[in-house]
Amino acid sequence: MLNKGCVWPIMFGQSLNLKMTLTWLILSFVILLSLPGKAYSESMTVAMGNVYRNPELIKQVGVKLEDDLRYIYSSAGINVDFVYLPSARAVRGTIQGKYDALDLRIGNIENEPDLIKLDVPLADIDIFLFSTGSDYYSKLSDIEDKIIVANLGNQYAEKLKKYKRMYRVNTSIQGAMMLAKGRVDVWVASKVMYLSLKDQFPEIKIASPVISHEPLYHYIHKSKSHLLPRLEKAAKQLVQDKRNKASQNSTPRQ
């Protein structure tokens, strides 16, 4: 028969082993938490116009936008998802707050009170004049007597304010349709948008040299304004990294 005096040492030993086991488990958990890894404090969804899936756009702009934005958001400690949809719906959905951010855009869309621009241009595009005839315009003054259509709010459209016979539209496809139907003589647009629409409007041709270079900016909804400093810092780092890489690639090897 087991002596009662022997029970306490056994129970004490079991209790000590249990405490040591629990302590080890807690320490292991703490160590795992302290291991290097990306901790995201926020999550955002970026609305992307379908045009950013167009390989011609990637070639012309020289930007793989989703990759660049992933870099920016990851560097800022923000988890990011992307939703692709028609361009106008992407803009409208972001303004309405359905999405947290908007791809890249030109012009003064920052005047929209619900959107905030990351003040770091991530790319730029070339603007041309387009027509359906054989006319070629070497300078803007050549179209003073023409009927023109351009996107509302874009900087290049502001340069054409003095032209009285000008329509302003919300989307590029509206401008292309007006030109194709003969309602206007000249469509002012980016080459990127032309390339994305040329299969739908094969009669439209480039009718000028480059008339303007436009920077492209990323926008966030005002509800995410507290993240602006982090995102701009990460965007500046991305731009600098690209410049450094381009400089290294252009330096001849000894």
C-alpha positions in Angstrom: 0.0 0.0 0.0 1.3 3.5 -1.0 2.3 5.6 1.9 0.3 8.9 2.0 3.6 10.7 2.6 4.8 9.7 -0.9 1.8 11.1 -2.7 2.7 14.8 -2.3 6.1 14.6 -3.9 4.6 12.8 -6.9 1.7 15.3 -7.2 4.2 18.2 -6.8 6.4 16.7 -9.5 3.5 16.4 -11.9 2.4 20.0 -11.2 5.9 21.2 -11.8 6.1 19.3 -15.1 2.7 20.8 -16.2 3.9 24.4 -15.4 7.1 23.8 -17.3 5.2 22.5 -20.3 2.8 25.5 -20.3 5.7 27.9 -19.9 7.5 26.3 -22.9 4.3 26.5 -25.0 3.8 30.2 -24.1 7.5 31.0 -24.9 7.3 29.2 -28.2 4.2 31.1 -29.2 5.9 34.4 -28.3 8.9 33.5 -30.4 6.8 32.6 -33.3 5.0 36.0 -33.1 8.4 37.7 -33.0 9.7 36.0 -36.2 10.2 38.3 -39.2 7.1 38.6 -41.3 4.7 41.0 -42.9 2.0 42.3 -40.5 -0.7 44.2 -42.3 -2.6 46.7 -40.2 -5.0 47.6 -43.0 -6.7 46.1 -46.1 -7.7 47.9 -49.2 -9.4 47.1 -52.5 -8.2 48.8 -55.7 -10.6 49.3 -58.6 -8.7 48.7 -61.8 -10.1 49.6 -65.3 -10.1 46.7 -67.7 -7.7 48.6 -69.9 -4.9 47.8 -67.4 -5.1 44.2 -68.5 -4.4 45.3 -72.1 -0.9 44.2 -73.2 -0.6 47.2 -75.5 -1.1 49.5 -72.5 1.6 47.8 -70.6 3.9 48.1 -73.5 3.1 51.8 -74.2 3.1 53.0 -70.6 6.0 50.7 -69.5 4.3 49.9 -66.2 2.9 46.6 -64.8 0.5 48.5 -62.6 -0.7 45.6 -60.4 2.9 44.7 -59.6 3.9 48.3 -58.8 0.8 48.8 -56.6 1.5 45.5 -54.7 5.0 46.8 -54.0 3.7 50.1 -52.8 1.0 48.7 -50.5 3.2 45.9 -49.2 5.9 48.5 -48.3 3.3 50.6 -46.5 2.2 47.5 -44.5 -1.2 47.4 -46.2 -2.9 44.3 -47.6 -4.3 44.9 -51.1 -6.7 43.2 -53.5 -7.6 44.2 -57.0 -11.0 44.2 -58.8 -11.1 44.7 -62.6 -14.1 46.3 -64.2 -15.0 48.9 -67.0 -13.1 52.1 -66.6 -16.1 54.3 -65.9 -17.4 51.9 -63.3 -14.0 51.8 -61.6 -14.0 55.6 -61.2 -17.6 55.8 -60.1 -17.3 52.9 -57.7 -14.2 54.5 -56.0 -15.9 57.9 -55.7 -18.9 56.2 -54.1 -16.6 54.4 -51.6 -17.3 50.9 -52.9 -13.6 50.5 -53.5 -10.7 52.1 -51.5 -8.5 53.2 -54.4 -8.3 53.8 -58.1 -5.7 52.6 -60.6 -3.8 55.4 -62.5 -5.5 58.5 -64.0 -4.5 61.7 -65.6 -5.9 65.3 -65.4 -7.6 67.0 -62.5 -9.6 64.1 -61.2 -8.2 65.2 -57.8 -10.8 68.0 -57.9 -13.3 65.2 -57.1 -13.8 65.8 -53.4 -14.0 62.1 -52.5 -10.7 61.2 -54.1 -7.2 62.0 -52.9 -4.2 61.9 -55.2 -0.9 60.2 -54.3 1.3 63.1 -55.4 3.9 60.9 -57.0 3.5 60.3 -60.7 4.0 56.6 -61.4 4.0 56.8 -65.2 3.1 59.1 -68.1 1.4 58.8 -71.4 1.5 60.6 -74.8 -1.5 62.5 -76.2 -2.3 62.7 -79.9 -4.9 64.0 -82.3 -7.0 61.4 -84.1 -9.2 61.6 -87.2 -11.0 59.4 -89.7 -9.7 61.2 -92.8 -6.4 61.7 -94.3 -5.7 65.1 -92.6 -2.5 65.4 -90.6 -2.1 68.2 -88.0 1.5 69.1 -87.2 0.5 71.6 -84.4 -2.5 72.5 -82.3 -3.2 75.7 -84.2 -4.0 73.5 -87.3 -7.3 72.5 -85.6 -8.6 75.9 -84.6 -11.4 75.7 -87.2 -12.2 72.0 -86.4 -14.9 70.4 -84.2 -13.0 68.7 -81.4 -13.9 66.2 -78.7 -11.7 65.6 -75.6 -12.1 64.0 -72.1 -13.6 66.2 -69.5 -11.1 67.5 -67.0 -7.9 66.3 -68.6 -5.0 68.7 -68.6 -4.6 68.6 -72.4 -8.3 69.5 -72.7 -7.6 72.6 -70.7 -5.1 73.7 -73.3 -7.9 73.6 -75.8 -10.3 75.8 -73.9 -9.9 78.6 -76.3 -11.3 76.4 -79.1 -15.0 77.2 -79.1 -16.1 74.2 -81.1 -15.2 71.6 -78.6 -17.2 68.8 -76.8 -16.1 67.3 -73.5 -17.0 63.8 -72.7 -16.6 61.6 -69.6 -15.0 58.6 -71.3 -12.7 57.9 -74.2 -15.1 55.5 -75.9 -17.7 58.4 -76.1 -15.1 60.5 -77.9 -14.2 57.7 -80.2 -17.9 57.1 -81.1 -18.4 60.8 -81.8 -15.5 60.8 -84.2 -16.5 57.6 -85.9 -20.0 58.9 -86.4 -18.8 62.1 -88.0 -20.1 64.4 -85.2 -16.6 65.8 -84.7 -13.5 66.2 -86.9 -10.8 65.5 -84.3 -10.6 63.4 -81.1 -7.9 64.3 -78.6 -6.8 61.3 -76.5 -4.0 59.2 -75.3 -2.4 56.7 -77.6 -3.1 54.1 -74.9 -6.8 54.6 -75.1 -6.6 54.6 -78.9 -4.9 51.3 -78.9 -7.5 49.8 -76.5 -10.3 50.9 -78.8 -8.8 50.6 -82.3 -10.4 47.2 -83.0 -13.8 48.7 -82.3 -13.1 51.8 -84.5 -10.7 50.7 -87.3 -11.5 53.9 -89.2 -9.8 56.1 -86.6 -6.2 57.0 -87.3 -3.4 58.9 -85.6 -3.3 62.4 -87.1 -0.5 64.3 -85.3 2.8 64.0 -83.5 2.7 63.9 -79.7 0.9 67.1 -78.5 1.3 66.5 -74.8 2.9 64.3 -72.1 0.6 63.6 -69.2 1.6 62.2 -65.8 -0.4 59.3 -64.2 -1.4 59.3 -60.5 -2.9 56.7 -58.1 -5.9 57.8 -56.1 -7.4 56.7 -52.8 -10.8 57.3 -51.3 -11.0 60.0 -48.7 -11.9 57.5 -46.0 -8.4 56.2 -46.3 -6.7 59.6 -46.1 -4.8 58.6 -42.9 -2.8 56.1 -45.1 -1.7 58.8 -47.6 1.7 59.5 -46.0 2.7 55.8 -45.8 1.6 55.2 -49.4 3.3 58.3 -50.8 6.5 57.3 -49.0 6.4 53.8 -50.5 5.5 55.3 -54.0 8.6 57.6 -53.8 10.7 54.6 -52.9 9.4 52.6 -55.9 10.2 55.5 -58.3 13.7 55.9 -56.8 14.4 52.2 -57.0 13.3 52.2 -60.7 15.6 55.2 -61.4 18.5 53.5 -59.7 17.9 50.3 -61.6 17.7 52.2 -64.9 20.9 54.1 -64.1 22.7 50.9 -63.3 21.5 49.3 -66.6 22.6 52.3 -68.6 26.1 52.4 -67.1 28.6 50.6 -69.4 30.5 47.8 -67.9 34.2 48.2 -67.6 
